[in-house]
Amino acid sequence: MDFNSKLKEYTNQIESYLKQCLAVSDVRQKNVLSAMAYSVEAGGKRVRPILTLEFCRLCGGDPASALPFAAAVELVHSYSLIHDDLPCMDNDDFRRGRPSCHKAYGEATALLAGDGLLTMAFELISRAKLPAERMVAAAAVLSGYAGVMGMIGGQVIDLESEGKSVQPQTLQSMYDLKTAALLRAACELGCIAAGASEEQLASARSYATALGFAFQIVDDILDIEGDSTLLGKETGSDAANGKRTYPAVYGMEKAKKDADAYTQSALEALKTFDNAEFLEMFTRKLAVRDR
């Protein structure tokens, strides 16, 4: 298996499908469509849709059949970033090396663009050429992990914790909901597309949870030690906004040690699957990324 070729294949499939979904037509509301496309097509690692396609393959399915599910989870992720950047949230002026959506299109349009992406995600799920029960299961999984008991709930904890001393269990809950939940959605959507077994779903869930913690801790570290030109946004925003992050609570040494430990836990969860070499390498690369 050639890792780079497989990664390029998945990325090209995802980019092509997203571009098709987000084509801007000449309608009165084309400005908000343009804002939606602006945010999604700005780039990014496409971690979540890649996980969806790869877990579909690992569970014996055709990754192409999971493209609507993969795009759906990426649209939810993109909507969350638009809203995160708004002045009422993290107030970030840049995202992926260019002005945030609200800086490029104004706050009202950015808000509506996020709403539009969230709504479109479930439209895409309904378009999948898969058995109806799998589409229903996918909608339930994505809505659950993206909602108040998932990603939104994590954002609430994050906002309420700014500038305060937090207990370790609060930080754990925030990371589990804010970051790991949508990664669980991505992995489970791939399993659902393939008609996976309960054992495979459980392993995917364990993998995604461990990866979510590792991913968020590395993000926290990069906000302190990263290169803003590579990250595409200013560093130090967590400290400036009084965010309670892993390094802030535990110190940098423990943060790096625990990021490695969570990565190893994620790799351990992959032992359920045959031919998981691509995902093992992908997981390791995420742990040492610079953006």
C-alpha positions as CSV (number, residue, x, y, z in Angstrom):
1,M,0.0,0.0,0.0
2,D,1.3,3.4,-1.0
3,F,0.1,5.8,1.7
4,N,0.5,9.0,-0.3
5,S,-1.3,7.7,-3.3
6,K,-4.2,6.5,-1.2
7,L,-4.4,9.8,0.7
8,K,-4.4,11.7,-2.6
9,E,-7.1,9.4,-4.0
10,Y,-9.3,10.0,-1.0
11,T,-8.7,13.7,-1.0
12,N,-9.4,14.1,-4.7
13,Q,-12.7,12.2,-4.3
14,I,-13.7,14.3,-1.4
15,E,-12.8,17.6,-3.0
16,S,-14.5,16.8,-6.2
17,Y,-17.7,15.8,-4.4
18,L,-17.7,18.8,-2.2
19,K,-17.2,21.1,-5.2
20,Q,-20.1,19.5,-6.9
21,C,-22.4,19.9,-3.9
22,L,-21.4,23.6,-3.3
23,A,-21.6,24.9,-6.9
24,V,-22.9,28.4,-6.7
25,S,-25.9,29.0,-9.0
26,D,-27.2,32.3,-10.2
27,V,-30.0,32.8,-7.6
28,R,-30.9,35.7,-5.4
29,Q,-29.3,34.0,-2.4
30,K,-26.0,33.2,-4.2
31,N,-24.0,35.4,-1.7
32,V,-24.7,32.9,1.1
33,L,-23.9,30.0,-1.3
34,S,-20.6,31.7,-2.1
35,A,-19.8,32.1,1.6
36,M,-20.6,28.4,2.2
37,A,-18.3,27.4,-0.7
38,Y,-15.6,29.9,0.5
39,S,-15.4,28.2,3.9
40,V,-15.5,24.6,2.8
41,E,-13.2,25.0,-0.2
42,A,-10.5,26.9,1.9
43,G,-8.7,23.6,2.4
44,G,-8.0,21.8,5.6
45,K,-6.8,18.3,6.3
46,R,-10.2,16.6,5.5
47,V,-9.5,14.3,8.4
48,R,-13.2,13.5,9.1
49,P,-14.3,12.6,5.6
50,I,-11.1,10.5,5.1
51,L,-11.9,8.6,8.2
52,T,-15.4,7.9,6.9
53,L,-14.2,6.6,3.6
54,E,-11.5,4.5,5.2
55,F,-13.7,2.9,7.8
56,C,-16.1,2.0,5.1
57,R,-13.3,0.2,3.3
58,L,-12.1,-1.5,6.4
59,C,-15.6,-2.8,7.1
60,G,-15.9,-4.3,3.6
61,G,-17.8,-1.5,1.8
62,D,-17.1,0.6,-1.3
63,P,-15.7,4.0,-0.1
64,A,-17.4,5.7,-3.0
65,S,-20.8,4.8,-1.6
66,A,-19.9,6.6,1.6
67,L,-19.0,9.9,-0.1
68,P,-22.4,11.6,0.8
69,F,-21.8,10.6,4.5
70,A,-18.2,11.8,4.3
71,A,-19.2,15.1,2.8
72,A,-21.9,15.5,5.4
73,V,-19.6,15.3,8.3
74,E,-17.2,17.7,6.7
75,L,-20.0,20.2,6.2
76,V,-20.9,20.0,9.9
77,H,-17.2,20.5,10.8
78,S,-17.0,23.5,8.4
79,Y,-20.2,25.1,9.8
80,S,-18.7,24.8,13.3
81,L,-15.6,26.6,12.3
82,I,-17.6,29.5,10.8
83,H,-19.5,29.9,14.0
84,D,-16.4,29.4,16.2
85,D,-14.7,32.3,14.5
86,L,-17.6,34.7,15.0
87,P,-17.0,37.7,17.4
88,C,-19.5,36.2,19.9
89,M,-17.4,33.0,20.1
90,D,-13.6,32.9,19.6
91,N,-13.5,36.1,17.5
92,D,-10.8,34.9,15.0
93,D,-10.1,37.0,12.0
94,F,-8.3,34.3,10.0
95,R,-8.9,30.7,9.2
96,R,-6.6,28.6,7.0
97,G,-4.5,31.5,5.9
98,R,-7.3,33.9,4.8
99,P,-10.0,36.0,6.3
100,S,-12.6,34.2,8.3
101,C,-16.0,33.9,6.7
102,H,-17.5,36.7,8.8
103,K,-14.5,39.0,7.8
104,A,-15.0,38.2,4.1
105,Y,-18.8,38.2,4.0
106,G,-20.1,39.9,7.2
107,E,-21.4,38.4,10.4
108,A,-25.0,37.9,9.3
109,T,-24.0,36.1,6.1
110,A,-21.4,34.0,7.9
111,L,-24.0,32.9,10.5
112,L,-26.5,31.9,7.7
113,A,-23.7,30.1,5.8
114,G,-23.0,28.0,8.8
115,D,-26.7,27.2,9.1
116,G,-26.8,26.4,5.4
117,L,-23.9,23.9,5.7
118,L,-25.5,22.2,8.7
119,T,-28.8,21.8,6.9
120,M,-27.1,20.6,3.7
121,A,-25.3,17.9,5.6
122,F,-28.5,16.0,6.2
123,E,-29.7,16.6,2.7
124,L,-26.5,14.8,1.5
125,I,-27.2,11.9,3.8
126,S,-30.6,11.5,2.2
127,R,-29.1,11.3,-1.2
128,A,-26.8,8.3,-0.5
129,K,-27.4,5.3,-2.7
130,L,-27.6,3.0,0.3
131,P,-30.3,1.0,2.0
132,A,-32.8,3.4,3.8
133,E,-32.1,1.9,7.2
134,R,-28.4,2.9,6.8
135,M,-29.3,6.5,5.9
136,V,-31.6,6.7,8.9
137,A,-28.9,5.4,11.1
138,A,-26.4,7.9,9.7
139,A,-28.7,10.8,10.3
140,A,-29.2,9.7,13.9
141,V,-25.5,9.3,14.5
142,L,-24.5,12.7,12.9
143,S,-27.3,14.6,14.6
144,G,-26.5,13.1,18.0
145,Y,-22.8,13.7,17.9
146,A,-23.2,17.2,16.4
147,G,-25.9,18.4,18.8
148,V,-26.1,19.5,22.4
149,M,-25.1,16.1,23.7
150,G,-22.1,16.2,21.5
151,M,-20.1,19.0,19.7
152,I,-22.4,21.9,20.7
153,G,-22.3,20.7,24.3
154,G,-18.6,20.7,24.2
155,Q,-18.6,24.3,22.9
156,V,-20.9,25.3,25.7
157,I,-18.5,23.9,28.3
158,D,-15.6,25.6,26.5
159,L,-17.3,29.0,26.6
160,E,-18.4,28.6,30.3
161,S,-14.8,27.6,31.3
162,E,-13.0,30.6,29.9
163,G,-10.9,32.4,32.4
164,K,-11.9,29.9,35.2
165,S,-10.1,27.2,37.0
166,V,-11.6,23.8,35.8
167,Q,-11.4,20.3,37.2
168,P,-9.8,17.6,35.1
169,Q,-13.1,15.9,34.6
170,T,-14.5,19.1,33.1
171,L,-11.6,19.3,30.6
172,Q,-12.1,15.6,29.7
173,S,-15.8,16.1,29.1
174,M,-15.1,19.2,27.0
175,Y,-12.6,17.4,24.8
176,D,-14.8,14.3,24.5
177,L,-17.8,16.4,23.3
178,K,-16.1,19.3,21.5
179,T,-13.6,17.2,19.4
180,A,-13.9,13.5,19.8
181,A,-17.7,13.4,19.2
182,L,-17.5,14.5,15.6
183,L,-14.6,12.1,15.0
184,R,-16.8,9.3,16.3
185,A,-19.5,10.4,13.9
186,A,-17.0,10.3,11.0
187,C,-15.8,6.8,11.8
188,E,-19.2,5.4,12.6
189,L,-20.7,6.8,9.4
190,G,-18.1,4.8,7.4
191,C,-19.0,1.7,9.4
192,I,-22.7,2.3,8.8
193,A,-22.2,2.8,5.1
194,A,-20.6,-0.6,4.9
195,G,-23.1,-2.4,7.1
196,A,-20.5,-3.1,9.8
197,S,-20.8,-5.4,12.7
198,E,-21.4,-4.2,16.3
199,E,-17.8,-5.2,17.1
200,Q,-16.5,-3.1,14.3
201,L,-18.6,-0.1,15.4
202,A,-17.4,-0.5,19.0
203,S,-13.7,-0.5,17.8
204,A,-14.3,2.5,15.5
205,R,-15.8,4.3,18.4
206,S,-12.9,3.5,20.7
207,Y,-10.4,4.6,18.0
208,A,-12.2,7.9,17.4
209,T,-12.4,8.8,21.1
210,A,-8.7,8.2,21.6
211,L,-7.8,10.0,18.4
212,G,-10.1,12.9,19.4
213,F,-8.2,13.5,22.6
214,A,-4.8,13.2,20.9
215,F,-5.9,15.6,18.1
216,Q,-7.2,18.3,20.5
217,I,-4.1,18.1,22.7
218,V,-1.9,18.5,19.7
219,D,-4.1,21.5,18.6
220,D,-3.5,23.0,22.0
221,I,0.2,22.5,21.8
222,L,0.4,24.1,18.3
223,D,-1.5,27.2,19.5
224,I,1.5,27.7,21.8
225,E,4.4,26.4,19.9
226,G,3.2,26.3,16.3
227,D,4.1,28.5,13.4
228,S,1.3,30.9,12.5
229,T,2.3,30.9,8.8
230,L,1.8,27.1,8.7
231,L,-1.3,27.1,10.8
232,G,-3.0,29.8,8.7
233,K,-4.1,31.7,11.8
234,E,-2.5,33.6,14.8
235,T,-1.1,31.5,17.6
236,G,-1.7,32.3,21.2
237,S,-5.4,32.9,20.8
238,D,-6.3,30.3,23.5
239,A,-4.3,32.1,26.2
240,A,-5.6,35.5,25.0
241,N,-9.2,34.2,25.3
242,G,-8.6,32.6,28.7
243,K,-9.2,29.1,27.2
244,R,-8.8,26.2,29.5
245,T,-6.6,23.9,27.5
246,Y,-4.6,20.7,28.2
247,P,-1.2,22.5,28.5
248,A,-2.8,25.3,30.7
249,V,-4.3,22.7,33.1
250,Y,-1.6,20.0,33.1
251,G,1.6,21.7,31.7
252,M,3.3,21.2,28.4
253,E,5.3,18.1,29.4
254,K,2.3,16.1,30.4
255,A,0.3,17.4,27.4
256,K,2.9,16.0,25.0
257,K,3.1,12.7,26.9
258,D,-0.6,12.2,27.0
259,A,-1.0,13.1,23.3
260,D,1.4,10.2,22.6
261,A,-0.5,7.9,24.9
262,Y,-3.9,8.7,23.3
263,T,-2.3,8.1,19.9
264,Q,-1.1,4.7,21.0
265,S,-4.6,3.9,22.4
266,A,-6.1,4.8,19.0
267,L,-3.6,2.5,17.2
268,E,-4.5,-0.3,19.6
269,A,-8.2,0.0,18.8
270,L,-7.3,-0.6,15.1
271,K,-6.2,-4.2,15.8
272,T,-9.7,-5.4,15.2
273,F,-9.4,-4.5,11.5
274,D,-7.4,-6.2,8.8
275,N,-5.4,-4.2,6.4
276,A,-5.4,-1.1,8.6
277,E,-1.9,0.1,7.6
278,F,-3.1,3.3,5.9
279,L,-5.1,4.3,8.9
280,E,-2.2,3.5,11.3
281,M,0.1,5.8,9.3
282,F,-2.6,8.5,9.0
283,T,-3.0,8.4,12.8
284,R,0.7,8.7,13.4
285,K,1.0,11.6,11.0
286,L,-1.8,13.5,12.8
287,A,0.2,13.2,16.0
288,V,3.2,14.9,14.6
289,R,1.5,17.5,12.3
290,D,2.6,21.1,12.2
291,R,-0.8,22.6,11.3
